[in-house]
Amino acid sequence: MKVLGIDIGGTGIKGAVVDTKRGVLKTDRVRLLTPEHPDPANVSSVLATIVRHFDWDGPVGCTFPGVTKDGAIHTAANLVPEWIGQDAAATFGRATGCPVTVLNDADAAGLAETAFGAAAARGGLVITVTLGTGIGTAVLHDGVLVPNTELGHLPLHGGDAEKYASELVRERENLDYPTWGGRVGEYLRLLEDLLWPDLFIIGGGISKRADRFFPYIECRTEMVAARLLNQAGIVGAALAAAQHHAKHKPKRSK
C-alpha cells in the first residue's frame, strides 16, 4: 500500500510517498520550513501544500512532536500552546481533503525501525531514542508499541533530561563529542535502571554521525544507530496510517 507520510518538526516539515510493504520512499522527499508561528492553521496550510505537491488524495500519516491520543494533541513543548486539545487528525483532514492518521513523532520512528530498520525481527524490549530539538522515545515490546512514553522529560540533574543531553543542547553549549556522548550515556543509564531494555536504537539526524559520539557512551545495553535516519518519521507515519486504514476498512458484504 502507498501512503503519503509527513513528519512535522520544530524547524522543518517533510513528506514523501511511502511503500508501506517495504518501508521505502517511492518519491523524492519534499521539505518545507515549519511556520514561524506553528499554530494549527499555519501548520495545516503547509500540510495542504505538501499534499498538493504530490497530487495526493489517499491516506496520509502524520507525526506530531507531542503526546497524541486518538488524533488529539495533549502536549506541544516544541510548537505552540494553541495545539493543546486540538483534534489534529480532523484539522489536517479538513485542510488536505484526505483521511489523516496522527501519532507522536518518536513513536513513528520506533515503528519504522522495528518494522524495517535496526530492530527488524528483534524481540524483547526495544527503546528508540531520538536526539534532536528535544529527546523523543519510543518503547516497543516484541514489536508492540507503548505509545506516548515521553521519557525525554525524566528528571536528570535537576531538570528534564532533554535540557541536558539533546542535540540542541550540544549545539547551544558548543559541546565536543566526548562531553556530549558522556551526557547521552548518563541518560541511557537512567533508562536502563528503570526499564532494563534489550536494545537501544539511537535516532535523529545526529545518528548519521554515530561514530563520533558512540565511543563515549557508557551503558550495558546493546546500542545501534537508526538505519532509516531522517526518513524514519515519514516511514513510520505512513505505516501507522496503513495499519489504521486496514483496521477500519469497511468489510465487504457477502
C-alpha positions, -999 to +999 in steps of 0.1 A: +000+000+000+012+035-008+007+062+018+018+098+020+040+102+051+045+136+067+069+144+095+063+176+115+094+190+132+103+221+150+122+236+121+110+216+090+080+196+077+090+167+054+069+145+032+071+116+007+050+088-006+059+055+011+056+019+000+044+006+034+051-031+025+088-024+021+093+007+041+109+027+012+102+061-003+085+060-037+091+097-044+117+123-036+113+139-002+100+174-001+109+197+029+093+230+038+101+252+067+079+250+098+060+283+101+075+309+124+042+307+144+034+270+141-002+271+152-029+247+138-039+270+109-003+276+097+009+240+100-022+228+083-015+251+054+020+236+050+005+201+050-020+211+024+008+224+002+027+190+005-005+171-004-009+193-035+027+189-044+022+151-047-013+155-062-024+131-034-059+120-025-053+089-004-045+082+032-019+104+050+001+096+080+015+125+100+038+128+130+035+154+158+061+164+183+040+158+214+016+134+230-012+124+207-042+102+216-069+093+190-056+121+168-059+147+196-029+167+209-021+168+246+014+184+247+033+206+223+065+216+240+083+225+208+054+241+190+028+265+205+002+260+232-027+265+207-023+229+199-034+216+233-068+199+230-068+203+192-081+173+171-051+173+147-064+144+127-097+163+119-079+196+114-054+182+090-082+162+073-102+193+066-071+212+053-059+184+029-092+167+020-076+133+029-080+109+058-052+116+082-037+095+110-016+114+136+009+099+160+038+110+182+070+116+161+093+094+182+067+066+182+066+068+144+104+065+143+102+035+166+076+018+145+097+023+113+129+010+129+111-020+143+094-029+110+122-021+085+153-009+103+177-016+131+152-037+152+136-057+124+130-093+136+141-084+171+121-093+201+122-081+237+121-045+249+135-020+224+138+017+231+143+041+202+158+074+214+157+104+190+182+131+197+172+165+182+155+196+195+145+175+225+147+138+233+120+116+220+114+080+229+095+050+215+091+019+236+082-014+219+079-049+234+080-077+210+071-052+182+041-038+201+042+000+207+036+015+242+026+050+229+035+084+242+062+075+267+078+109+266+109+097+286+129+127+274+112+145+303+126+122+330+145+142+357+182+144+353+205+168+371+175+188+384+156+193+352+143+175+321+168+151+306+164+167+272+175+200+287+208+183+295+215+158+266+196+167+235+214+175+202+201+211+205+219+214+239+251+201+223+249+228+196+239+256+220+266+248+246+292+240+219+299+207+235+326+184+220+315+148+212+333+132+242+315+155+266+281+152+249+285+114+245+290+112+282+258+131+288+239+108+265+253+079+284+241+093+317+206+095+302+207+059+287+218+045+321+188+062+337+165+044+312+184+011+319+178+014+356+141+020+351+132-003+322+161-028+316+158-028+277+173-053+254+183-028+227+187+010+223+183+025+188+197+060+186+179+081+160+175+117+149+196+135+123+228+131+145+226+093+142+244+095+108+274+107+128+271+079+154+308+071+150+317+105+165+299+100+198+291+063+203+326+056+216+320+079+246+286+065+256+288+040+285+258+017+290+253-020+295+226-024+268+233-032+232+232+001+212+229+007+175+223+037+152+190+040+135+191+028+099+163+049+084+178+082+097+157+112+088+133+090+068+121+072+099+093+096+109+079+097+073+080+059+070+066+053+105+038+078+099+029+062+067+030+027+083+007+038+111-018+052+086-017+020+066-024+000+097-052+023+107-067+021+073-066-017+073-081-019+108-110+004+100-116-006+063-153-014+059-159-051+055-174-062+022-209-077+025-213-112+013 
